[in-house]
Amino acid sequence: MSREFGAIAMCWRVARGGVRDGPCVALGNVMSNSAATHALLRVRARALMDPPLRYRNLPRRLGVVRLAAILGMLAVVAAGVAVYRLFQAEMQAARVKLLAGSRVLSTACGPIEVAEEGDGPPVLVVHGTGGGYDQGLNFLRRSVGEGFHRIAISRFGYLRTPQPSDMSSAAQAESFVCALDAVGSSRVAVVGLSGRRWRQVHGGWSRCGRQTDTC
């Protein structure tokens, strides 16, 4: 009987390792007429119902992986929200800076955004497509420097200068004349940052009879 129970214990260990045939099947045949048959059958039935050792911790491992994935997604979302808020804060600061650096004049040609700084001979800058008055004013600071009355205007449709129905070069040139009249400058030097655009504006301005020194 002790030999049979020893064989049962060996079969139990084999079954626990995930083996379903081999020694256990042979042992069942040998013990078919013994008193330990029922014990062996219980051992084999339990072994069949219990998962192998390598699968027993699988649910726990899957739970850890799922938790790590959720935490990773939350970290990505939090980083995205932080970047978006930083972007919004920087954009708001830029808007406040733009509003503080210029004023909107009511002229005969309608509202025009103008920025002025410095004392001396007046210099008007015509900005390009990359910005409004701020682009032109920054260029004048680097190019002409101090000792000049720097005037920058936002063209039609840029920043706070509205876009009128007439967007022709002649209308844009006339708006420059209206803005200069509003700031009290009759003769100015003009710096154009966009060659093609400036040639069109200069042609229209010449037809308005305003004297300019251009570059």
C-alpha positions as CSV (number, residue, x, y, z in Angstrom):
1,M,0.0,0.0,0.0
2,S,2.9,2.4,0.8
3,R,4.3,1.8,-2.7
4,E,0.9,2.6,-4.2
5,F,0.6,5.8,-2.3
6,G,4.2,6.7,-3.2
7,A,3.2,6.2,-6.8
8,I,0.1,8.4,-6.2
9,A,2.3,11.1,-4.8
10,M,4.6,10.9,-7.8
11,C,1.6,11.1,-10.1
12,W,0.3,14.1,-8.2
13,R,3.6,15.9,-8.8
14,V,3.5,15.0,-12.5
15,A,-0.1,16.1,-12.8
16,R,0.7,19.4,-11.0
17,G,3.3,20.1,-13.7
18,G,0.8,19.9,-16.4
19,V,1.4,16.3,-17.7
20,R,-1.8,14.4,-18.6
21,D,-0.4,11.0,-19.7
22,G,2.7,8.9,-19.2
23,P,3.2,7.5,-15.6
24,C,-0.2,8.6,-14.4
25,V,-2.0,6.6,-17.1
26,A,0.1,3.5,-16.4
27,L,-0.3,3.8,-12.7
28,G,-4.1,4.0,-13.1
29,N,-4.1,0.7,-15.1
30,V,-2.0,-1.0,-12.5
31,M,-4.1,0.1,-9.6
32,S,-7.5,-0.5,-11.2
33,N,-8.2,-3.3,-8.7
34,S,-6.6,-1.7,-5.6
35,A,-8.1,0.3,-2.8
36,A,-6.3,3.4,-3.8
37,T,-8.1,3.6,-7.2
38,H,-10.5,6.2,-5.9
39,A,-7.7,8.3,-4.4
40,L,-5.8,8.2,-7.7
41,L,-8.9,9.3,-9.6
42,R,-9.4,12.2,-7.2
43,V,-5.8,13.2,-7.7
44,R,-6.1,13.0,-11.5
45,A,-9.4,14.9,-11.5
46,R,-8.0,17.7,-9.4
47,A,-4.9,17.9,-11.6
48,L,-7.1,18.2,-14.6
49,M,-9.1,21.0,-13.0
50,D,-6.2,22.9,-11.6
51,P,-4.2,25.1,-14.1
52,P,-0.5,24.5,-14.5
53,L,1.8,26.5,-12.3
54,R,3.0,28.7,-15.2
55,Y,-0.6,29.9,-15.7
56,R,-1.7,30.4,-12.1
57,N,-0.2,34.0,-11.8
58,L,-1.4,35.0,-15.3
59,P,-4.5,37.0,-14.1
60,R,-2.3,38.9,-11.6
61,R,0.3,39.6,-14.3
62,L,-2.4,40.8,-16.8
63,G,-3.7,43.1,-14.1
64,V,-0.3,44.7,-13.5
65,V,0.1,45.2,-17.3
66,R,-3.3,46.7,-17.5
67,L,-2.6,49.0,-14.6
68,A,0.7,50.1,-16.1
69,A,-1.0,50.9,-19.5
70,I,-3.7,53.0,-17.8
71,L,-1.1,54.9,-15.8
72,G,0.9,55.5,-19.0
73,M,-2.1,56.8,-20.8
74,L,-3.0,59.1,-17.9
75,A,0.6,60.4,-17.9
76,V,0.4,61.2,-21.6
77,V,-2.9,63.0,-21.2
78,A,-1.6,65.0,-18.3
79,A,1.5,66.0,-20.3
80,G,-0.7,67.0,-23.2
81,V,-2.9,69.2,-20.9
82,A,0.2,70.8,-19.4
83,V,1.6,71.6,-22.8
84,Y,-1.7,73.0,-24.1
85,R,-2.1,75.3,-21.0
86,L,1.5,76.5,-21.5
87,F,0.8,77.3,-25.1
88,Q,-2.4,79.1,-24.1
89,A,-0.6,81.2,-21.5
90,E,2.1,82.2,-24.0
91,M,-0.4,83.1,-26.6
92,Q,-2.3,85.2,-24.1
93,A,0.9,87.0,-23.1
94,A,1.7,87.7,-26.7
95,R,-1.8,89.1,-27.3
96,V,-1.5,91.4,-24.2
97,K,1.9,92.6,-25.4
98,L,0.6,93.3,-28.9
99,L,-2.4,95.3,-27.5
100,A,-0.1,97.3,-25.2
101,G,2.3,98.2,-28.0
102,S,-0.1,99.9,-30.4
103,R,-3.3,101.9,-30.7
104,V,-6.1,102.0,-33.2
105,L,-6.6,105.4,-34.8
106,S,-9.9,106.6,-36.3
107,T,-8.9,108.1,-39.7
108,A,-10.6,109.2,-42.8
109,C,-9.9,105.8,-44.2
110,G,-11.3,103.9,-41.3
111,P,-9.6,102.4,-38.2
112,I,-5.9,101.7,-38.6
113,E,-3.5,100.2,-36.1
114,V,-0.4,102.3,-35.6
115,A,2.6,102.0,-33.3
116,E,5.1,104.8,-32.6
117,E,8.3,105.1,-30.7
118,G,11.4,107.3,-30.6
119,D,12.1,110.9,-31.5
120,G,13.7,112.4,-34.6
121,P,13.0,112.2,-38.4
122,P,9.9,110.1,-39.1
123,V,10.4,106.6,-40.7
124,L,7.5,104.5,-41.8
125,V,7.8,100.8,-42.2
126,V,5.5,98.7,-44.4
127,H,5.6,95.1,-43.0
128,G,5.5,91.9,-45.0
129,T,3.2,88.9,-44.8
130,G,4.8,87.4,-41.7
131,G,3.2,89.8,-39.2
132,G,1.6,93.2,-38.5
133,Y,3.0,96.4,-37.0
134,D,5.2,94.3,-34.6
135,Q,7.2,92.8,-37.5
136,G,7.9,96.2,-38.9
137,L,8.7,97.8,-35.6
138,N,11.2,95.1,-34.7
139,F,12.9,95.5,-38.0
140,L,13.2,99.3,-37.5
141,R,14.7,98.8,-34.1
142,R,17.5,96.6,-35.6
143,S,18.0,98.6,-38.7
144,V,17.7,102.4,-38.1
145,G,18.2,102.2,-34.3
146,E,17.7,105.3,-32.1
147,G,17.4,108.9,-33.2
148,F,14.3,108.4,-35.4
149,H,10.6,108.6,-35.0
150,R,9.7,105.0,-35.9
151,I,6.2,104.5,-37.2
152,A,4.7,101.0,-37.9
153,I,1.3,100.4,-39.4
154,S,-0.7,97.2,-39.6
155,R,-1.9,96.8,-43.2
156,F,-5.4,95.8,-44.2
157,G,-6.5,92.6,-42.5
158,Y,-3.5,92.3,-40.1
159,L,-4.0,92.3,-36.3
160,R,-6.4,95.1,-35.4
161,T,-6.6,96.8,-38.8
162,P,-9.9,95.6,-40.4
163,Q,-10.1,94.3,-44.0
164,P,-12.1,96.7,-46.2
165,S,-14.0,95.8,-49.4
166,D,-11.4,97.7,-51.4
167,M,-8.0,95.9,-51.0
168,S,-6.2,97.6,-53.9
169,S,-2.7,99.1,-53.7
170,A,-4.2,102.5,-54.2
171,A,-6.5,102.0,-51.2
172,Q,-3.7,100.7,-49.1
173,A,-1.5,103.7,-50.0
174,E,-4.3,106.1,-49.2
175,S,-4.7,104.4,-45.8
176,F,-1.1,105.1,-45.1
177,V,-1.6,108.8,-45.9
178,C,-4.6,108.9,-43.6
179,A,-2.6,107.3,-40.8
180,L,0.3,109.7,-41.2
181,D,-2.1,112.6,-41.2
182,A,-3.5,111.3,-37.9
183,V,-0.1,111.1,-36.3
184,G,0.9,114.5,-37.7
185,S,3.7,113.5,-40.2
186,S,3.7,115.0,-43.7
187,R,7.0,113.8,-45.0
188,V,8.5,110.5,-44.1
189,A,11.2,108.0,-45.1
190,V,9.6,104.6,-45.9
191,V,11.1,101.2,-45.5
192,G,9.3,98.3,-47.2
193,L,9.8,94.7,-46.1
194,S,8.0,93.1,-49.1
195,G,9.5,94.3,-52.4
196,R,6.5,93.4,-54.7
197,R,4.0,94.7,-52.2
198,W,5.9,97.9,-51.6
199,R,6.2,98.7,-55.3
200,Q,2.5,98.5,-55.6
201,V,1.9,100.7,-52.5
202,H,4.5,103.2,-53.6
203,G,2.9,103.6,-57.0
204,G,-0.4,104.3,-55.4
205,W,1.1,106.6,-52.8
206,S,2.8,108.6,-55.6
207,R,-0.5,109.1,-57.2
208,C,-1.8,110.5,-53.9
209,G,0.9,113.3,-54.2
210,R,2.7,112.4,-50.9
211,Q,6.5,112.9,-50.9
212,T,8.5,110.0,-49.6
213,D,12.1,108.9,-49.3
214,T,12.0,105.1,-50.0
215,C,14.3,102.2,-49.5
